[in-house]
Amino acid sequence: MTARSASRVSQCIPMHPLEFQILLAILEGELHGYAIAKKIEGRQAGSGTIQPTNLYRRLRTMAEKGMLSERAEPGGSHRRLFEITSFGRKVAQAEAERLEDMVLSARRHKLLPNQAGEG
């Protein structure tokens, strides 16, 4: 990663939790907003529903930052399809590494149990 790219990534970290969940939801392929919301809600049982205004505001902001690309869904639908960009993938990876560091720190401070097999 170039210094400029690393600088752009670091400007996006830490991420809002919903933004990180959006990137995780579309890692495997493009989805429209409703499908993104349902995928996130299904993964986080008991978290409630994602408000459409909040979701679409985040999608718009993430597209403006270059983390997502969007296009019209084929067939004349008004829905937009969102896909993660290579930059978005770098941001997601950096955020995952940041979160992993936080979990490791919590384990060291005995806030979380050590993983199975660790002393």
Helices and strands as residue ranges (DSSP letters): H 3-10, H 17-25, E 31-32, H 33-43, H 52-65, E 68-72, E 80-84, H 86-108
